[in-house]
Amino acid sequence: QVQLVESGGGLVQAGDSLRLSCAASGRTVNSYRMGWFRQAPGKEREFVAAISRSGGNTYYAVSVKVRFTVSRDNAKNTVYLQMSSLKPEDAAVYYCAADRTFSSGSCSSLLHGYDYWGQGTQVTVSS
């Protein structure tokens, strides 16, 4: 199985940028398609972005498309979420997740489709 550790969260102002990292250990991350999710207080966890095993395909929630970019460096066993033009409504705990799949090109936005989760990193956006 794979262990995931997110980092890079913090307090920023509206309009700022932030890059989150998700470091994987235990198994090579290139066996997994990856996703980013977030959960704000009092709300359900929601999909943010996903990337295929190969990195060739990505998929985004409408609310973050254009502003966020998901990428991966399989050699470093790390997945990234570059966030720009942050808004107060982007504030949440951000989680990365992994789903082992034989498909090199598929992405998934389904929360329950992911088997492994990190502990989350807090992103706070002040207005």
MOPAC internal coordinates of N, CA, C and O (Angstrom, degrees):
PM7 1SCF
backbone

  N    0.0000 0     0.00 0     0.00 0    0    0    0
  C    1.4399 1     0.00 0     0.00 0    1    0    0
  C    1.5124 1   109.76 1     0.00 0    2    1    0
  O    1.2310 1   120.46 1    -9.68 1    3    2    1
  N    1.2988 1   116.73 1   170.32 1    3    2    1
  C    1.4469 1   122.42 1  -176.14 1    5    3    2
  C    1.5233 1   109.52 1  -116.27 1    6    5    3
  O    1.2310 1   121.13 1   -36.64 1    7    6    5
  N    1.3197 1   115.44 1   143.36 1    7    6    5
  C    1.4641 1   121.54 1   173.94 1    9    7    6
  C    1.5328 1   107.75 1  -108.94 1   10    9    7
  O    1.2310 1   121.11 1   -40.77 1   11   10    9
  N    1.3228 1   115.49 1   139.23 1   11   10    9
  C    1.4555 1   121.56 1  -175.38 1   13   11   10
  C    1.5243 1   110.23 1  -122.76 1   14   13   11
  O    1.2310 1   120.83 1   -45.44 1   15   14   13
  N    1.3190 1   116.02 1   134.56 1   15   14   13
  C    1.4606 1   121.01 1   178.11 1   17   15   14
  C    1.5203 1   108.59 1  -131.38 1   18   17   15
  O    1.2310 1   120.80 1   -61.92 1   19   18   17
  N    1.3324 1   116.07 1   118.08 1   19   18   17
  C    1.4524 1   121.12 1   177.76 1   21   19   18
  C    1.5291 1   110.78 1   -88.88 1   22   21   19
  O    1.2310 1   121.15 1   -27.62 1   23   22   21
  N    1.3054 1   115.42 1   152.38 1   23   22   21
  C    1.4619 1   121.10 1   175.02 1   25   23   22
  C    1.5143 1   108.48 1  -154.30 1   26   25   23
  O    1.2310 1   121.45 1   -11.38 1   27   26   25
  N    1.3291 1   114.84 1   168.62 1   27   26   25
  C    1.4589 1   119.64 1   175.37 1   29   27   26
  C    1.5086 1   115.14 1   103.60 1   30   29   27
  O    1.2310 1   120.36 1   175.57 1   31   30   29
  N    1.3210 1   116.92 1    -4.43 1   31   30   29
  C    1.4572 1   119.11 1   178.28 1   33   31   30
  C    1.5183 1   111.45 1   -70.86 1   34   33   31
  O    1.2310 1   121.17 1   -10.20 1   35   34   33
  N    1.3172 1   115.38 1   169.80 1   35   34   33
  C    1.4557 1   119.42 1   178.79 1   37   35   34
  C    1.5064 1   111.49 1   168.00 1   38   37   35
  O    1.2310 1   121.89 1    10.56 1   39   38   37
  N    1.3262 1   113.98 1  -169.44 1   39   38   37
  C    1.4663 1   121.42 1   179.51 1   41   39   38
  C    1.5240 1   108.81 1  -102.07 1   42   41   39
  O    1.2310 1   120.99 1   -56.12 1   43   42   41
  N    1.3215 1   115.72 1   123.88 1   43   42   41
  C    1.4602 1   120.65 1   178.72 1   45   43   42
  C    1.5288 1   108.59 1  -133.51 1   46   45   43
  O    1.2310 1   121.36 1   -10.96 1   47   46   45
  N    1.3221 1   115.00 1   169.04 1   47   46   45
  C    1.4626 1   120.35 1   175.96 1   49   47   46
  C    1.5209 1   110.02 1   -95.32 1   50   49   47
  O    1.2310 1   121.12 1   -23.51 1   51   50   49
  N    1.3007 1   115.47 1   156.49 1   51   50   49
  C    1.4586 1   120.29 1   176.28 1   53   51   50
  C    1.5270 1   109.72 1   -54.96 1   54   53   51
  O    1.2310 1   121.07 1   -45.49 1   55   54   53
  N    1.3195 1   115.55 1   134.51 1   55   54   53
  C    1.4549 1   121.35 1  -178.17 1   57   55   54
  C    1.5172 1   114.07 1    95.15 1   58   57   55
  O    1.2310 1   120.18 1   166.00 1   59   58   57
  N    1.3126 1   117.26 1   -14.00 1   59   58   57
  C    1.4684 1   121.42 1   179.51 1   61   59   58
  C    1.5254 1   111.34 1   -77.35 1   62   61   59
  O    1.2310 1   121.94 1    -6.96 1   63   62   61
  N    1.3119 1   113.90 1   173.04 1   63   62   61
  C    1.4605 1   121.63 1   177.37 1   65   63   62
  C    1.5208 1   109.89 1  -118.20 1   66   65   63
  O    1.2310 1   121.46 1   -21.98 1   67   66   65
  N    1.3217 1   114.82 1   158.02 1   67   66   65
  C    1.4597 1   121.44 1   179.49 1   69   67   66
  C    1.5158 1   107.45 1  -154.54 1   70   69   67
  O    1.2310 1   120.71 1   -35.99 1   71   70   69
  N    1.3302 1   116.26 1   144.01 1   71   70   69
  C    1.4501 1   119.32 1   175.92 1   73   71   70
  C    1.5180 1   109.57 1  -119.34 1   74   73   71
  O    1.2310 1   120.92 1   -57.17 1   75   74   73
  N    1.2960 1   115.85 1   122.83 1   75   74   73
  C    1.4516 1   122.49 1   175.16 1   77   75   74
  C    1.5257 1   109.64 1   -94.73 1   78   77   75
  O    1.2310 1   121.43 1   -33.77 1   79   78   77
  N    1.3177 1   114.87 1   146.23 1   79   78   77
  C    1.4551 1   121.06 1   176.41 1   81   79   78
  C    1.5154 1   109.13 1  -122.43 1   82   81   79
  O    1.2310 1   121.40 1   -30.05 1   83   82   81
  N    1.3068 1   114.92 1   149.95 1   83   82   81
  C    1.4581 1   121.79 1   175.89 1   85   83   82
  C    1.5210 1   107.03 1  -131.85 1   86   85   83
  O    1.2310 1   120.81 1   -72.33 1   87   86   85
  N    1.3178 1   116.06 1   107.67 1   87   86   85
  C    1.4568 1   121.40 1  -178.56 1   89   87   86
  C    1.5197 1   109.42 1   -94.94 1   90   89   87
  O    1.2310 1   121.01 1   -49.14 1   91   90   89
  N    1.3092 1   115.68 1   130.86 1   91   90   89
  C    1.4567 1   121.26 1  -178.79 1   93   91   90
  C    1.5143 1   110.39 1  -106.70 1   94   93   91
  O    1.2310 1   120.86 1   -34.26 1   95   94   93
  N    1.3093 1   115.95 1   145.74 1   95   94   93
  C    1.4598 1   121.58 1   175.39 1   97   95   94
  C    1.5201 1   108.03 1  -143.62 1   98   97   95
  O    1.2310 1   121.40 1   -16.28 1   99   98   97
  N    1.3006 1   114.93 1   163.72 1   99   98   97
  C    1.4551 1   119.73 1   179.51 1  101   99   98
  C    1.5080 1   112.35 1    98.69 1  102  101   99
  O    1.2310 1   120.15 1   130.36 1  103  102  101
  N    1.2991 1   117.33 1   -49.64 1  103  102  101
  C    1.4550 1   123.48 1   175.46 1  105  103  102
  C    1.5215 1   107.44 1  -140.86 1  106  105  103
  O    1.2310 1   121.14 1   -23.85 1  107  106  105
  N    1.3043 1   115.42 1   156.15 1  107  106  105
  C    1.4572 1   118.19 1   179.69 1  109  107  106
  C    1.5202 1   110.11 1   -68.70 1  110  109  107
  O    1.2310 1   121.47 1   -43.67 1  111  110  109
  N    1.3200 1   114.79 1   136.33 1  111  110  109
  C    1.4560 1   119.69 1  -173.91 1  113  111  110
  C    1.5256 1   111.60 1   -68.98 1  114  113  111
  O    1.2310 1   119.91 1   162.99 1  115  114  113
  N    1.3385 1   117.78 1   -17.01 1  115  114  113
  C    1.4648 1   117.99 1  -178.05 1  117  115  114
  C    1.5186 1   113.16 1   -71.93 1  118  117  115
  O    1.2310 1   120.36 1   178.54 1  119  118  117
  N    1.3450 1   116.91 1    -1.46 1  119  118  117
  C    1.4661 1   119.81 1   173.27 1  121  119  118
  C    1.5278 1   112.14 1   -87.73 1  122  121  119
  O    1.2310 1   121.02 1   176.76 1  123  122  121
  N    1.3248 1   115.66 1    -3.24 1  123  122  121
  C    1.4672 1   120.19 1  -170.46 1  125  123  122
  C    1.5241 1   111.19 1  -126.37 1  126  125  123
  O    1.2310 1   120.98 1   -40.66 1  127  126  125
  N    1.3154 1   115.72 1   139.34 1  127  126  125
  C    1.4507 1   118.17 1   161.37 1  129  127  126
  C    1.5260 1   106.60 1   -82.81 1  130  129  127
  O    1.2310 1   121.27 1   -30.97 1  131  130  129
  N    1.3150 1   115.17 1   149.03 1  131  130  129
  C    1.4534 1   120.28 1  -169.22 1  133  131  130
  C    1.5172 1   110.84 1  -122.59 1  134  133  131
  O    1.2310 1   121.70 1   -26.84 1  135  134  133
  N    1.3106 1   114.34 1   153.16 1  135  134  133
  C    1.4564 1   119.20 1   177.35 1  137  135  134
  C    1.5162 1   111.16 1  -141.24 1  138  137  135
  O    1.2310 1   121.58 1   -24.70 1  139  138  137
  N    1.3162 1   114.58 1   155.30 1  139  138  137
  C    1.4592 1   122.13 1   171.02 1  141  139  138
  C    1.5304 1   108.17 1  -115.87 1  142  141  139
  O    1.2310 1   121.91 1   -45.52 1  143  142  141
  N    1.3145 1   113.96 1   134.48 1  143  142  141
  C    1.4535 1   121.13 1   177.13 1  145  143  142
  C    1.5280 1   108.45 1  -130.24 1  146  145  143
  O    1.2310 1   120.34 1   -14.74 1  147  146  145
  N    1.3138 1   116.95 1   165.26 1  147  146  145
  C    1.4589 1   119.70 1   177.10 1  149  147  146
  C    1.5214 1   109.93 1  -144.00 1  150  149  147
  O    1.2310 1   122.02 1   -24.77 1  151  150  149
  N    1.3177 1   113.75 1   155.23 1  151  150  149
  C    1.4579 1   119.54 1   179.61 1  153  151  150
  C    1.5214 1   109.26 1  -141.07 1  154  153  151
  O    1.2310 1   121.16 1   -61.87 1  155  154  153
  N    1.3127 1   115.39 1   118.13 1  155  154  153
  C    1.4585 1   121.87 1   176.18 1  157  155  154
  C    1.5278 1   108.80 1   -92.59 1  158  157  155
  O    1.2310 1   120.14 1   -22.44 1  159  158  157
  N    1.3221 1   117.33 1   157.56 1  159  158  157
  C    1.4670 1   119.94 1  -179.96 1  161  159  158
  C    1.5234 1   112.02 1   -55.75 1  162  161  159
  O    1.2310 1   121.10 1   -49.65 1  163  162  161
  N    1.3290 1   115.50 1   130.35 1  163  162  161
  C    1.4517 1   120.63 1   177.78 1  165  163  162
  C    1.5118 1   115.01 1    78.13 1  166  165  163
  O    1.2310 1   120.57 1  -176.63 1  167  166  165
  N    1.3237 1   116.52 1     3.37 1  167  166  165
  C    1.4648 1   119.90 1  -178.84 1  169  167  166
  C    1.5243 1   110.37 1  -120.39 1  170  169  167
  O    1.2310 1   121.49 1   -18.27 1  171  170  169
  N    1.3191 1   114.75 1   161.73 1  171  170  169
  C    1.4523 1   119.41 1   177.00 1  173  171  170
  C    1.5303 1   110.58 1   -77.07 1  174  173  171
  O    1.2310 1   121.65 1   -23.74 1  175  174  173
  N    1.3045 1   114.46 1   156.26 1  175  174  173
  C    1.4534 1   119.01 1   175.74 1  177  175  174
  C    1.5277 1   108.54 1   -66.91 1  178  177  175
  O    1.2310 1   121.21 1   -43.68 1  179  178  177
  N    1.3338 1   115.29 1   136.32 1  179  178  177
  C    1.4518 1   119.19 1  -176.32 1  181  179  178
  C    1.5183 1   111.52 1  -130.06 1  182  181  179
  O    1.2310 1   121.77 1   -25.75 1  183  182  181
  N    1.3022 1   114.22 1   154.25 1  183  182  181
  C    1.4613 1   122.19 1   179.88 1  185  183  182
  C    1.5176 1   110.26 1   -71.07 1  186  185  183
  O    1.2310 1   121.24 1   -37.94 1  187  186  185
  N    1.3390 1   115.24 1   142.06 1  187  186  185
  C    1.4588 1   121.45 1   176.85 1  189  187  186
  C    1.5318 1   110.58 1  -118.49 1  190  189  187
  O    1.2310 1   120.89 1   124.35 1  191  190  189
  N    1.3222 1   115.90 1   -55.65 1  191  190  189
  C    1.4651 1   119.57 1  -175.67 1  193  191  190
  C    1.5135 1   109.60 1  -159.00 1  194  193  191
  O    1.2310 1   120.95 1   -23.69 1  195  194  193
  N    1.3204 1   115.78 1   156.31 1  195  194  193
  C    1.4597 1   120.92 1   178.13 1  197  195  194
  C    1.5101 1   109.52 1  -142.76 1  198  197  195
  O    1.2310 1   121.40 1   -24.99 1  199  198  197
  N    1.3259 1   114.92 1   155.01 1  199  198  197
  C    1.4478 1   120.70 1   179.47 1  201  199  198
  C    1.5148 1   109.01 1  -141.75 1  202  201  199
  O    1.2310 1   120.79 1   -39.35 1  203  202  201
  N    1.3118 1   116.10 1   140.65 1  203  202  201
  C    1.4484 1   120.77 1  -178.62 1  205  203  202
  C    1.5216 1   111.50 1   -73.44 1  206  205  203
  O    1.2310 1   121.27 1    -9.40 1  207  206  205
  N    1.3057 1   115.17 1   170.60 1  207  206  205
  C    1.4710 1   120.09 1  -179.97 1  209  207  206
  C    1.5189 1   111.23 1   -57.76 1  210  209  207
  O    1.2310 1   120.92 1   137.42 1  211  210  209
  N    1.2939 1   115.85 1   -42.58 1  211  210  209
  C    1.4626 1   119.82 1  -177.41 1  213  211  210
  C    1.5203 1   112.73 1   -76.82 1  214  213  211
  O    1.2310 1   120.83 1   160.77 1  215  214  213
  N    1.3194 1   116.02 1   -19.23 1  215  214  213
  C    1.4652 1   120.22 1  -174.64 1  217  215  214
  C    1.5134 1   112.77 1    86.16 1  218  217  215
  O    1.2310 1   120.51 1   177.25 1  219  218  217
  N    1.3166 1   116.63 1    -2.75 1  219  218  217
  C    1.4503 1   120.23 1  -176.15 1  221  219  218
  C    1.5111 1   114.66 1   -78.30 1  222  221  219
  O    1.2310 1   120.82 1   160.43 1  223  222  221
  N    1.3070 1   116.04 1   -19.57 1  223  222  221
  C    1.4656 1   120.35 1   179.67 1  225  223  222
  C    1.5163 1   110.32 1  -124.19 1  226  225  223
  O    1.2310 1   121.26 1   -41.07 1  227  226  225
  N    1.3126 1   115.19 1   138.93 1  227  226  225
  C    1.4528 1   121.68 1   176.72 1  229  227  226
  C    1.5207 1   109.50 1  -134.28 1  230  229  227
  O    1.2310 1   121.55 1   -18.38 1  231  230  229
  N    1.3151 1   114.63 1   161.62 1  231  230  229
  C    1.4636 1   120.05 1  -178.56 1  233  231  230
  C    1.5199 1   107.36 1  -150.65 1  234  233  231
  O    1.2310 1   120.67 1   -40.23 1  235  234  233
  N    1.3345 1   116.32 1   139.77 1  235  234  233
  C    1.4567 1   120.19 1  -174.05 1  237  235  234
  C    1.5218 1   111.73 1  -131.24 1  238  237  235
  O    1.2310 1   121.39 1   -28.40 1  239  238  237
  N    1.3101 1   114.94 1   151.60 1  239  238  237
  C    1.4536 1   120.04 1   167.67 1  241  239  238
  C    1.5253 1   108.21 1   -67.62 1  242  241  239
  O    1.2310 1   120.76 1   -32.16 1  243  242  241
  N    1.3041 1   116.15 1   147.84 1  243  242  241
  C    1.4579 1   120.83 1  -177.94 1  245  243  242
  C    1.5265 1   110.84 1   -57.80 1  246  245  243
  O    1.2310 1   120.80 1   143.77 1  247  246  245
  N    1.3242 1   116.08 1   -36.23 1  247  246  245
  C    1.4656 1   120.49 1  -174.55 1  249  247  246
  C    1.5267 1   113.27 1   -67.70 1  250  249  247
  O    1.2310 1   120.01 1   161.03 1  251  250  249
  N    1.3230 1   117.59 1   -18.97 1  251  250  249
  C    1.4656 1   119.63 1  -177.06 1  253  251  250
  C    1.5233 1   113.16 1  -118.51 1  254  253  251
  O    1.2310 1   120.65 1   172.52 1  255  254  253
  N    1.3105 1   116.37 1    -7.48 1  255  254  253
  C    1.4617 1   119.44 1  -178.51 1  257  255  254
  C    1.5254 1   109.28 1   -57.15 1  258  257  255
  O    1.2310 1   120.69 1   -39.79 1  259  258  257
  N    1.2953 1   116.28 1   140.21 1  259  258  257
  C    1.4707 1   125.40 1  -177.14 1  261  259  258
  C    1.5251 1   111.06 1    84.81 1  262  261  259
  O    1.2310 1   119.41 1   142.39 1  263  262  261
  N    1.3350 1   118.73 1   -37.61 1  263  262  261
  C    1.4596 1   120.76 1  -178.00 1  265  263  262
  C    1.5236 1   112.72 1   -88.26 1  266  265  263
  O    1.2310 1   119.77 1   148.98 1  267  266  265
  N    1.3156 1   118.05 1   -31.02 1  267  266  265
  C    1.4604 1   122.31 1  -176.27 1  269  267  266
  C    1.5283 1   109.85 1  -110.84 1  270  269  267
  O    1.2310 1   121.09 1   -31.62 1  271  270  269
  N    1.3298 1   115.52 1   148.38 1  271  270  269
  C    1.4536 1   120.85 1   176.10 1  273  271  270
  C    1.5210 1   109.24 1  -135.08 1  274  273  271
  O    1.2310 1   120.80 1   -54.10 1  275  274  273
  N    1.3169 1   116.08 1   125.90 1  275  274  273
  C    1.4599 1   121.47 1   176.26 1  277  275  274
  C    1.5265 1   108.33 1   -99.95 1  278  277  275
  O    1.2310 1   121.21 1   -40.03 1  279  278  277
  N    1.3247 1   115.29 1   139.97 1  279  278  277
  C    1.4612 1   120.26 1   178.67 1  281  279  278
  C    1.5151 1   108.70 1  -148.97 1  282  281  279
  O    1.2310 1   120.95 1    -9.86 1  283  282  281
  N    1.3039 1   115.80 1   170.14 1  283  282  281
  C    1.4544 1   119.18 1   179.12 1  285  283  282
  C    1.5195 1   109.54 1  -147.02 1  286  285  283
  O    1.2310 1   121.58 1   -29.90 1  287  286  285
  N    1.3121 1   114.59 1   150.10 1  287  286  285
  C    1.4590 1   122.65 1   174.11 1  289  287  286
  C    1.5168 1   105.71 1  -124.91 1  290  289  287
  O    1.2310 1   120.88 1   -84.97 1  291  290  289
  N    1.3144 1   115.92 1    95.03 1  291  290  289
  C    1.4617 1   119.43 1  -175.26 1  293  291  290
  C    1.5297 1   111.76 1   -64.78 1  294  293  291
  O    1.2310 1   120.47 1   151.61 1  295  294  293
  N    1.3022 1   116.71 1   -28.39 1  295  294  293
  C    1.4705 1   119.47 1   178.71 1  297  295  294
  C    1.5301 1   110.98 1   -67.04 1  298  297  295
  O    1.2310 1   120.80 1   150.17 1  299  298  297
  N    1.3265 1   116.08 1   -29.83 1  299  298  297
  C    1.4645 1   120.86 1   178.77 1  301  299  298
  C    1.5278 1   111.75 1   -98.32 1  302  301  299
  O    1.2310 1   120.74 1  -178.34 1  303  302  301
  N    1.3188 1   116.20 1     1.66 1  303  302  301
  C    1.4679 1   120.58 1  -179.56 1  305  303  302
  C    1.5263 1   111.75 1    55.58 1  306  305  303
  O    1.2310 1   120.85 1  -139.11 1  307  306  305
  N    1.3120 1   115.99 1    40.89 1  307  306  305
  C    1.4604 1   120.51 1  -174.16 1  309  307  306
  C    1.5289 1   110.68 1  -136.46 1  310  309  307
  O    1.2310 1   121.94 1   -36.51 1  311  310  309
  N    1.3127 1   113.89 1   143.49 1  311  310  309
  C    1.4619 1   122.00 1   175.21 1  313  311  310
  C    1.5258 1   107.59 1  -119.70 1  314  313  311
  O    1.2310 1   120.88 1   -35.10 1  315  314  313
  N    1.3142 1   115.92 1   144.90 1  315  314  313
  C    1.4587 1   120.91 1  -175.32 1  317  315  314
  C    1.5242 1   111.08 1  -123.83 1  318  317  315
  O    1.2310 1   121.89 1   -25.74 1  319  318  317
  N    1.3193 1   113.98 1   154.26 1  319  318  317
  C    1.4560 1   120.44 1   170.40 1  321  319  318
  C    1.5254 1   106.93 1  -132.44 1  322  321  319
  O    1.2310 1   121.04 1   -74.40 1  323  322  321
  N    1.3151 1   115.62 1   105.60 1  323  322  321
  C    1.4511 1   121.29 1   177.13 1  325  323  322
  C    1.5163 1   108.34 1   -88.14 1  326  325  323
  O    1.2310 1   120.98 1   -58.70 1  327  326  325
  N    1.3155 1   115.73 1   121.30 1  327  326  325
  C    1.4678 1   121.08 1  -176.78 1  329  327  326
  C    1.5259 1   108.53 1  -116.83 1  330  329  327
  O    1.2310 1   120.82 1   -51.93 1  331  330  329
  N    1.3067 1   116.05 1   128.07 1  331  330  329
  C    1.4570 1   120.65 1   178.47 1  333  331  330
  C    1.5275 1   109.59 1  -128.17 1  334  333  331
  O    1.2310 1   121.28 1   -14.06 1  335  334  333
  N    1.3186 1   115.16 1   165.94 1  335  334  333
  C    1.4763 1   121.19 1  -179.63 1  337  335  334
  C    1.5273 1   110.79 1    48.81 1  338  337  335
  O    1.2310 1   121.39 1  -132.81 1  339  338  337
  N    1.3236 1   114.96 1    47.19 1  339  338  337
  C    1.4612 1   119.27 1  -175.72 1  341  339  338
  C    1.5213 1   111.75 1   -63.06 1  342  341  339
  O    1.2310 1   121.63 1   -35.45 1  343  342  341
  N    1.3309 1   114.48 1   144.55 1  343  342  341
  C    1.4555 1   122.61 1   180.00 1  345  343  342
  C    1.5262 1   108.98 1  -118.37 1  346  345  343
  O    1.2310 1   119.93 1   -22.88 1  347  346  345
  N    1.3147 1   117.75 1   157.12 1  347  346  345
  C    1.4702 1   119.03 1   177.22 1  349  347  346
  C    1.5253 1   112.51 1   -55.49 1  350  349  347
  O    1.2310 1   120.27 1   148.07 1  351  350  349
  N    1.3130 1   117.10 1   -31.93 1  351  350  349
  C    1.4709 1   119.15 1   179.99 1  353  351  350
  C    1.5270 1   113.54 1   -73.60 1  354  353  351
  O    1.2310 1   120.18 1   173.58 1  355  354  353
  N    1.3293 1   117.27 1    -6.42 1  355  354  353
  C    1.4668 1   120.65 1   174.01 1  357  355  354
  C    1.5294 1   111.77 1   -82.97 1  358  357  355
  O    1.2310 1   120.18 1   171.06 1  359  358  357
  N    1.3079 1   117.26 1    -8.94 1  359  358  357
  C    1.4622 1   120.55 1  -178.47 1  361  359  358
  C    1.5197 1   110.38 1   -64.35 1  362  361  359
  O    1.2310 1   120.72 1   -50.89 1  363  362  361
  N    1.3192 1   116.23 1   129.11 1  363  362  361
  C    1.4616 1   121.49 1  -176.91 1  365  363  362
  C    1.5237 1   108.20 1  -179.18 1  366  365  363
  O    1.2310 1   121.44 1    -6.68 1  367  366  365
  N    1.3146 1   114.85 1   173.32 1  367  366  365
  C    1.4603 1   120.27 1   165.60 1  369  367  366
  C    1.5218 1   106.58 1   -88.02 1  370  369  367
  O    1.2310 1   121.09 1   -53.18 1  371  370  369
  N    1.3119 1   115.52 1   126.82 1  371  370  369
  C    1.4521 1   121.53 1  -178.19 1  373  371  370
  C    1.5278 1   109.70 1  -102.23 1  374  373  371
  O    1.2310 1   121.73 1   -47.88 1  375  374  373
  N    1.3254 1   114.30 1   132.12 1  375  374  373
  C    1.4544 1   121.57 1  -178.35 1  377  375  374
  C    1.5238 1   110.37 1  -120.41 1  378  377  375
  O    1.2310 1   120.88 1   -39.29 1  379  378  377
  N    1.3126 1   115.93 1   140.71 1  379  378  377
  C    1.4538 1   117.48 1   167.77 1  381  379  378
  C    1.5196 1   108.30 1  -103.16 1  382  381  379
  O    1.2310 1   121.30 1   -25.00 1  383  382  381
  N    1.3054 1   115.11 1   155.00 1  383  382  381
  C    1.4544 1   121.44 1  -175.25 1  385  383  382
  C    1.5205 1   109.31 1  -143.97 1  386  385  383
  O    1.2310 1   121.38 1   -26.75 1  387  386  385
  N    1.3317 1   114.96 1   153.25 1  387  386  385
  C    1.4548 1   121.47 1  -177.22 1  389  387  386
  C    1.5155 1   110.60 1  -128.85 1  390  389  387
  O    1.2310 1   121.69 1   -39.10 1  391  390  389
  N    1.3168 1   114.37 1   140.90 1  391  390  389
  C    1.4584 1   121.14 1   178.17 1  393  391  390
  C    1.5213 1   107.86 1  -132.53 1  394  393  391
  O    1.2310 1   120.56 1   -63.85 1  395  394  393
  N    1.3262 1   116.53 1   116.15 1  395  394  393
  C    1.4495 1   119.34 1  -179.51 1  397  395  394
  C    1.5300 1   109.32 1   -73.91 1  398  397  395
  O    1.2310 1   121.24 1   -50.82 1  399  398  397
  N    1.3023 1   115.23 1   129.18 1  399  398  397
  C    1.4567 1   120.21 1  -177.02 1  401  399  398
  C    1.5152 1   110.18 1  -148.38 1  402  401  399
  O    1.2310 1   120.68 1   -27.94 1  403  402  401
  N    1.3276 1   116.30 1   152.06 1  403  402  401
  C    1.4556 1   120.86 1   175.43 1  405  403  402
  C    1.5292 1   111.33 1   -82.86 1  406  405  403
  O    1.2310 1   121.09 1   164.60 1  407  406  405
  N    1.3099 1   115.52 1   -15.40 1  407  406  405
  C    1.4570 1   119.93 1  -177.98 1  409  407  406
  C    1.5184 1   109.89 1   -78.88 1  410  409  407
  O    1.2310 1   120.47 1   -51.67 1  411  410  409
  N    1.3074 1   116.70 1   128.33 1  411  410  409
  C    1.4655 1   119.83 1  -179.87 1  413  411  410
  C    1.5138 1   112.22 1   -87.02 1  414  413  411
  O    1.2310 1   120.54 1   164.09 1  415  414  413
  N    1.3432 1   116.58 1   -15.91 1  415  414  413
  C    1.4602 1   118.73 1  -172.13 1  417  415  414
  C    1.5081 1   116.58 1  -116.55 1  418  417  415
  O    1.2310 1   119.49 1  -178.29 1  419  418  417
  N    1.2959 1   118.57 1     1.71 1  419  418  417
  C    1.4645 1   119.23 1  -174.84 1  421  419  418
  C    1.5191 1   111.99 1   -94.91 1  422  421  419
  O    1.2310 1   121.82 1   -27.75 1  423  422  421
  N    1.3249 1   114.12 1   152.25 1  423  422  421
  C    1.4560 1   122.42 1   174.72 1  425  423  422
  C    1.5225 1   108.34 1  -122.82 1  426  425  423
  O    1.2310 1   120.76 1   -19.82 1  427  426  425
  N    1.3182 1   116.14 1   160.18 1  427  426  425
  C    1.4604 1   119.54 1   177.46 1  429  427  426
  C    1.5129 1   110.45 1  -140.24 1  430  429  427
  O    1.2310 1   121.21 1   -43.46 1  431  430  429
  N    1.3215 1   115.29 1   136.54 1  431  430  429
  C    1.4567 1   121.41 1   175.43 1  433  431  430
  C    1.5213 1   111.75 1  -103.71 1  434  433  431
  O    1.2310 1   120.89 1  -175.91 1  435  434  433
  N    1.3280 1   115.90 1     4.09 1  435  434  433
  C    1.4604 1   120.33 1  -174.85 1  437  435  434
  C    1.5071 1   111.42 1   -86.28 1  438  437  435
  O    1.2310 1   120.54 1   -62.45 1  439  438  437
  N    1.3109 1   116.57 1   117.55 1  439  438  437
  C    1.4530 1   122.20 1  -177.68 1  441  439  438
  C    1.5211 1   111.40 1   -55.45 1  442  441  439
  O    1.2310 1   120.63 1   136.30 1  443  442  441
  N    1.3169 1   116.39 1   -43.70 1  443  442  441
  C    1.4600 1   120.09 1  -175.27 1  445  443  442
  C    1.5209 1   112.50 1   -78.45 1  446  445  443
  O    1.2310 1   120.17 1   178.31 1  447  446  445
  N    1.3114 1   117.27 1    -1.69 1  447  446  445
  C    1.4494 1   120.73 1   176.66 1  449  447  446
  C    1.5128 1   113.38 1   -85.63 1  450  449  447
  O    1.2310 1   120.38 1   174.86 1  451  450  449
  N    1.3159 1   116.88 1    -5.14 1  451  450  449
  C    1.4555 1   121.31 1  -177.62 1  453  451  450
  C    1.5324 1   110.38 1  -103.18 1  454  453  451
  O    1.2310 1   121.57 1   -44.12 1  455  454  453
  N    1.3108 1   114.60 1   135.88 1  455  454  453
  C    1.4602 1   119.94 1  -174.13 1  457  455  454
  C    1.5213 1   113.64 1   -95.94 1  458  457  455
  O    1.2310 1   120.34 1   153.27 1  459  458  457
  N    1.3162 1   116.96 1   -26.73 1  459  458  457
  C    1.4573 1   120.47 1  -173.12 1  461  459  458
  C    1.5292 1   109.27 1  -127.09 1  462  461  459
  O    1.2310 1   121.60 1   -40.27 1  463  462  461
  N    1.3263 1   114.55 1   139.73 1  463  462  461
  C    1.4554 1   120.90 1  -175.73 1  465  463  462
  C    1.5208 1   110.90 1  -134.28 1  466  465  463
  O    1.2310 1   121.21 1   -33.41 1  467  466  465
  N    1.3231 1   115.29 1   146.59 1  467  466  465
  C    1.4478 1   120.08 1   170.91 1  469  467  466
  C    1.5166 1   110.64 1   -83.80 1  470  469  467
  O    1.2310 1   121.12 1     2.00 1  471  470  469
  N    1.3367 1   115.47 1  -178.00 1  471  470  469
  C    1.4621 1   120.12 1  -176.33 1  473  471  470
  C    1.5247 1   112.11 1   -87.95 1  474  473  471
  O    1.2310 1   120.39 1   167.74 1  475  474  473
  N    1.3241 1   116.86 1   -12.26 1  475  474  473
  C    1.4519 1   121.42 1   177.50 1  477  475  474
  C    1.5099 1   113.89 1    95.92 1  478  477  475
  O    1.2310 1   121.22 1   -25.23 1  479  478  477
  N    1.3096 1   115.27 1   154.77 1  479  478  477
  C    1.4567 1   121.82 1   174.96 1  481  479  478
  C    1.5305 1   107.86 1  -135.38 1  482  481  479
  O    1.2310 1   121.07 1   -42.74 1  483  482  481
  N    1.3295 1   115.55 1   137.26 1  483  482  481
  C    1.4587 1   120.97 1  -173.53 1  485  483  482
  C    1.5262 1   110.99 1   -83.60 1  486  485  483
  O    1.2310 1   121.00 1   -48.34 1  487  486  485
  N    1.3009 1   115.70 1   131.66 1  487  486  485
  C    1.4601 1   122.19 1   172.34 1  489  487  486
  C    1.5256 1   107.80 1  -118.61 1  490  489  487
  O    1.2310 1   121.26 1   -56.72 1  491  490  489
  N    1.3162 1   115.19 1   123.28 1  491  490  489
  C    1.4603 1   120.95 1   178.69 1  493  491  490
  C    1.5212 1   108.63 1  -120.00 1  494  493  491
  O    1.2310 1   120.45 1   -48.96 1  495  494  493
  N    1.3145 1   116.75 1   131.04 1  495  494  493
  C    1.4553 1   121.45 1  -177.84 1  497  495  494
  C    1.5216 1   108.65 1  -122.17 1  498  497  495
  O    1.2310 1   120.93 1   -62.28 1  499  498  497
  N    1.3182 1   115.83 1   117.72 1  499  498  497
  C    1.4646 1   119.87 1   179.35 1  501  499  498
  C    1.5224 1   109.87 1   -92.65 1  502  501  499
  O    1.2310 1   121.20 1   -33.72 1  503  502  501
  N    1.3057 1   115.30 1   146.28 1  503  502  501
  C    1.4737 1   119.76 1  -178.05 1  505  503  502
  C    1.5228 1   111.39 1   -90.87 1  506  505  503
  O    1.2310 1   120.10 1   180.00 1  507  506  505

